[in-house]
Amino acid sequence: MRNIAIIGAGITGLSLAYNLSGNNITIFDKSWRPGGRVSTRKNGNLIFDHGAHYLSKNHEVEQLRNLLIKLDIIEEKKIKFSTNHLKNKIEEKNILIGKNGMNSIPKKIFDNLEINSHFNSNITKIEKKNGTYSLVTDKNQFNDFDLVLVCIPYLQAKHLTKEFINFKIEHEPKYEPIYTVMLSYEKDNEIKIDGGVNLHKDISFFMKQNFKFPNLTNECWVINLSSKFTNENLEIDNKVLEDMVISIFEKSFNIKQKPKFQNTHRWLYAQTQITYNSLSKKNWLGSKDSKLFLSGDWVMGKSLSDAWNAGLKLSHYINILNY
Ligand SMILES: Cc1cc2nc3c(=O)[nH]c(=O)nc-3n(C[C@H](O)[C@H](O)[C@H](O)COP(=O)(O)OP(=O)(O)OC[C@H]3O[C@@H](n4cnc5c(N)ncnc54)[C@H](O)[C@@H]3O)c2cc1C
């Protein structure tokens, strides 16, 4: 039985923990909860999936599909989705969502794993001593790991592991940042769609939360700014950003009331634009001693099924490695 440390309890880290069961696994995350960018935020009686919105019904990762059915954590919804607001183009779309918000997916996967965990633990350094690895946080040091799997956004992973891994600039994946604005209205605005794209040149995506959470008494929306707008406005003040989004929303849907709640979340490494695999033809990065590996959604794509698949592929390799 190997002592394995996993840094990052997002979907990639959870996939590795699931697929490497039988080892002594400890997972670390700087956040207080598992899930990473699959995040459901509550504010009083308001609720928003302000990271991943849904799982594509046609994703091709069979293991993830079967696990989610077995754990009974997803439901299929048929929604009205606007592909072009100005031309009033509305389609019906079938999507998969978490039964209690998107974060219930990683939460339930995590709850069913038999592993050790340390949340609120930001790993700031990795050290190698006498053939094993130690992980360091501001307050603690964790020793004696045979294997360390780093499942965090690429640039952060590079910073943490640069002593051990030979990074190639030409294989550097690219992420796009996305600002997310959460809005809630006291009364129903009677908007006839559940979400869509192309509402405005600066808004890449918007989704109503009420079809996800039937007990919501106020109307809630999550609105993603385009990565172009986000990149060009990295210094923008939250209030300025929210007022701009509110104004676009008011005009687009003829809204007559002011929101009762507004908030912004800044995802700096939101979605992969160019994958590591497309540049290097490889499915992970590893150290010379084959005891430290990097993975994440950035290896394969921009969705949570890509993240699961990246973890799955690395686990196959680790399972056949003969230490
Ligand atoms: C706004 C937005 C919308 C999206 N919409 C969709 C969608 O609709 N459908 C879809 O399929 N995908 C969507 N995605 C993408 C999807 O959320 C990601 O592809 C997937 O969740 C990535 O998982 P991951 O485990 O690779 O990384 P992450 O989820 O980023 O997990 C990394 C974890 O590592 C932790 N961490 C980082 N550094 C450290 C450290 N030094 N020490 C300890 N812990 C650390 C973080 O706290 C985090 O929990 C969206 C993403 C965003 C941001």
The ligand as a Gaussian input file, in Angstrom:
#p B3LYP/6-31G(d) Opt

LIG

0 1
 C      -17.399000      30.062000     -14.337000
 C      -17.167000      28.635000     -14.774000
 C      -18.143000      27.967000     -15.502000
 C      -17.951000      26.636000     -15.878000
 N      -18.968000      25.977000     -16.494000
 C      -18.854000      24.660000     -16.730000
 C      -19.980000      23.909000     -17.162000
 O      -21.095000      24.440000     -17.300000
 N      -19.805000      22.581000     -17.401000
 C      -18.600000      21.949000     -17.205000
 O      -18.501000      20.732000     -17.419000
 N      -17.509000      22.638000     -16.763000
 C      -17.624000      23.963000     -16.501000
 N      -16.561000      24.656000     -15.986000
 C      -15.253000      23.987000     -15.892000
 C      -15.151000      23.002000     -14.707000
 O      -15.637000      23.617000     -13.545000
 C      -13.675000      22.610000     -14.548000
 O      -13.197000      22.095000     -15.773000
 C      -13.417000      21.556000     -13.475000
 O      -14.220000      21.777000     -12.340000
 C      -11.927000      21.594000     -13.123000
 O      -11.621000      20.637000     -12.119000
 P      -10.130000      20.470000     -11.590000
 O      -10.182000      19.464000     -10.488000
 O       -9.214000      20.169000     -12.716000
 O       -9.694000      21.896000     -11.034000
 P      -10.315000      22.769000      -9.837000
 O      -11.772000      22.602000      -9.754000
 O       -9.765000      24.143000     -10.013000
 O       -9.678000      22.112000      -8.518000
 C       -8.419000      22.482000      -8.017000
 C       -8.485000      22.473000      -6.490000
 O       -7.172000      22.711000      -6.006000
 C       -7.241000      23.569000      -4.881000
 N       -5.908000      24.192000      -4.775000
 C       -5.315000      25.059000      -5.636000
 N       -4.063000      25.357000      -5.211000
 C       -3.865000      24.664000      -4.067000
 C       -2.752000      24.544000      -3.155000
 N       -1.591000      25.190000      -3.353000
 N       -2.898000      23.756000      -2.054000
 C       -4.080000      23.084000      -1.830000
 N       -5.145000      23.161000      -2.662000
 C       -5.032000      23.919000      -3.769000
 C       -8.388000      24.518000      -5.192000
 O       -8.934000      25.059000      -4.009000
 C       -9.365000      23.578000      -5.918000
 O      -10.301000      22.999000      -5.021000
 C      -16.728000      25.976000     -15.571000
 C      -15.741000      26.659000     -14.841000
 C      -15.964000      27.967000     -14.431000
 C      -14.928000      28.652000     -13.592000

